[in-house]
Amino acid sequence: MSALTINPPYKPVSFSETVITELMIPSYSNFGGKIHGGILLSLMDKVAYVCAAKHAGNYCVTASIDTVDFLQPVEVGDLVSLMASVNYVGRTSLVVGIRVISENIKTNQVYHTNTSYFTMVAKDEQNEPVQVPGLILENRNHVRRFIEARRRKQLKQNYKQEADQIKMPDDEEMCKQLLVGERCMISE
Ligand SMILES: CC(C)(COP(=O)(O)OP(=O)(O)OC[C@H]1O[C@@H](n2cnc3c(N)ncnc32)[C@H](O)[C@@H]1OP(=O)(O)O)[C@@H](O)C(=O)NCCC(=O)NCCS
């Protein structure tokens, strides 16, 4: 489906779905011979940008990245594919879900390396956040992803409120009590 020109514009998820496949070359590896996590993060940022900018029709910046857990090591010689789609749109922000898989070319074994969610914000020529098109959900999976992304956004807001209140107690004895059982010591 192509972009609709109704006002305000809406675009289908399929309009901006993006896949990047990259060969893992030796210069991407660490001392242990596995691929650096930072290489994968950089590729994820790239595919998130392409997907977000295509939906937004504007330049986008990365506002935040959800937890990234590396489930499997990636080897030199593997083919890594990053599949990205817009899961959710707010006013000026959108959430891009990215699934990363690695494939051993000789054995054809495919591993799920990680899944993560990038929040991107569209910017106008003055570098100000600008409204993004609405999202046309084309199947049940798109609906599920939209609802799940909205829930994660709410949970993140709750978490932020609680995290902002974390504060060390003024009382020194109370501090020491809080550290009982931890692998640390306060130098005198
Ligand atoms: C992210 C950024 C655009 C937010 O700008 P801002 O002036 O705070 O804008 P607003 O408060 O109007 O927020 C704009 C949108 O971003 C969202 N947003 C802002 N910070 C966010 C965060 N940390 N996580 C998720 N969403 C965020 C807001 O919820 C809002 O979404 P909505 O319009 O869909 O409701 C701005 O902080 C920025 O440009 N940061 C640098 C981004 C960058 O350079 N990234 C590359 C890093 S190397």
The ligand as an SDF file (V2000), in Angstrom:
LIG
                    3D

 48 50  0  0  0  0  0  0  0  0999 V2000
   14.7200   13.7330   21.9830 C   0  0  0  0  0  0  0  0  0  0  0  0
   14.4520   15.2430   21.8360 C   0  0  0  0  0  0  0  0  0  0  0  0
   14.0620   15.5220   20.3930 C   0  0  0  0  0  0  0  0  0  0  0  0
   13.2970   15.6310   22.7550 C   0  0  0  0  0  0  0  0  0  0  0  0
   13.1450   17.0150   22.6100 O   0  0  0  0  0  0  0  0  0  0  0  0
   12.1810   17.8480   23.5770 P   0  0  0  0  0  0  0  0  0  0  0  0
   12.4250   19.2680   23.3410 O   0  0  0  0  0  0  0  0  0  0  0  0
   12.2840   17.2750   24.9470 O   0  0  0  0  0  0  0  0  0  0  0  0
   10.8110   17.5580   22.9010 O   0  0  0  0  0  0  0  0  0  0  0  0
    9.4220   17.2360   23.5460 P   0  0  0  0  0  0  0  0  0  0  0  0
    9.4090   17.3280   25.0260 O   0  0  0  0  0  0  0  0  0  0  0  0
    8.4550   18.0490   22.7520 O   0  0  0  0  0  0  0  0  0  0  0  0
    9.2570   15.7030   23.1560 O   0  0  0  0  0  0  0  0  0  0  0  0
    9.1170   15.3370   21.8230 C   0  0  0  0  0  0  0  0  0  0  0  0
    8.7090   13.8710   21.7930 C   0  0  0  0  0  0  0  0  0  0  0  0
    9.8150   13.0890   22.1980 O   0  0  0  0  0  0  0  0  0  0  0  0
    9.4300   12.1900   23.2150 C   0  0  0  0  0  0  0  0  0  0  0  0
   10.5690   12.0120   24.0700 N   0  0  0  0  0  0  0  0  0  0  0  0
   11.4030   12.9560   24.5450 C   0  0  0  0  0  0  0  0  0  0  0  0
   12.3550   12.3840   25.2990 N   0  0  0  0  0  0  0  0  0  0  0  0
   12.1230   11.0570   25.2760 C   0  0  0  0  0  0  0  0  0  0  0  0
   12.7590    9.9330   25.8650 C   0  0  0  0  0  0  0  0  0  0  0  0
   13.8350   10.0540   26.6300 N   0  0  0  0  0  0  0  0  0  0  0  0
   12.2580    8.7130   25.6400 N   0  0  0  0  0  0  0  0  0  0  0  0
   11.1710    8.5520   24.8510 C   0  0  0  0  0  0  0  0  0  0  0  0
   10.5120    9.5720   24.2630 N   0  0  0  0  0  0  0  0  0  0  0  0
   10.9860   10.8010   24.4820 C   0  0  0  0  0  0  0  0  0  0  0  0
    8.2680   12.8950   23.9120 C   0  0  0  0  0  0  0  0  0  0  0  0
    7.4530   11.9630   24.6010 O   0  0  0  0  0  0  0  0  0  0  0  0
    7.5580   13.5340   22.7460 C   0  0  0  0  0  0  0  0  0  0  0  0
    6.7850   12.5340   22.0910 O   0  0  0  0  0  0  0  0  0  0  0  0
    5.3360   12.8570   21.4620 P   0  0  0  0  0  0  0  0  0  0  0  0
    5.4550   14.1630   20.6840 O   0  0  0  0  0  0  0  0  0  0  0  0
    5.0860   11.7230   20.5400 O   0  0  0  0  0  0  0  0  0  0  0  0
    4.3810   12.9440   22.5790 O   0  0  0  0  0  0  0  0  0  0  0  0
   15.7090   16.1010   22.2020 C   0  0  0  0  0  0  0  0  0  0  0  0
   16.0100   15.8690   23.5580 O   0  0  0  0  0  0  0  0  0  0  0  0
   16.9150   15.7880   21.3680 C   0  0  0  0  0  0  0  0  0  0  0  0
   17.0510   16.3150   20.2580 O   0  0  0  0  0  0  0  0  0  0  0  0
   17.8360   14.9650   21.9050 N   0  0  0  0  0  0  0  0  0  0  0  0
   19.0360   14.6030   21.1970 C   0  0  0  0  0  0  0  0  0  0  0  0
   18.7430   13.4670   20.2400 C   0  0  0  0  0  0  0  0  0  0  0  0
   20.0040   12.9750   19.5950 C   0  0  0  0  0  0  0  0  0  0  0  0
   20.8620   13.7470   19.2510 O   0  0  0  0  0  0  0  0  0  0  0  0
   20.1000   11.6590   19.4510 N   0  0  0  0  0  0  0  0  0  0  0  0
   21.2560   11.0100   18.9920 C   0  0  0  0  0  0  0  0  0  0  0  0
   22.0680   10.6370   20.1740 C   0  0  0  0  0  0  0  0  0  0  0  0
   23.7320   10.4130   19.8400 S   0  0  0  0  0  0  0  0  0  0  0  0
  1  2  1  0
  2  3  1  0
  2  4  1  0
  2 36  1  0
  4  5  1  0
  5  6  1  0
  6  7  2  0
  6  8  1  0
  6  9  1  0
  9 10  1  0
 10 11  2  0
 10 12  1  0
 10 13  1  0
 13 14  1  0
 14 15  1  0
 15 16  1  0
 15 30  1  0
 16 17  1  0
 17 18  1  0
 17 28  1  0
 18 19  1  0
 18 27  1  0
 19 20  2  0
 20 21  1  0
 21 22  1  0
 21 27  2  0
 22 23  1  0
 22 24  2  0
 24 25  1  0
 25 26  2  0
 26 27  1  0
 28 29  1  0
 28 30  1  0
 30 31  1  0
 31 32  1  0
 32 33  2  0
 32 34  1  0
 32 35  1  0
 36 37  1  0
 36 38  1  0
 38 39  2  0
 38 40  1  0
 40 41  1  0
 41 42  1  0
 42 43  1  0
 43 44  2  0
 43 45  1  0
 45 46  1  0
 46 47  1  0
 47 48  1  0
M  END
$$$$
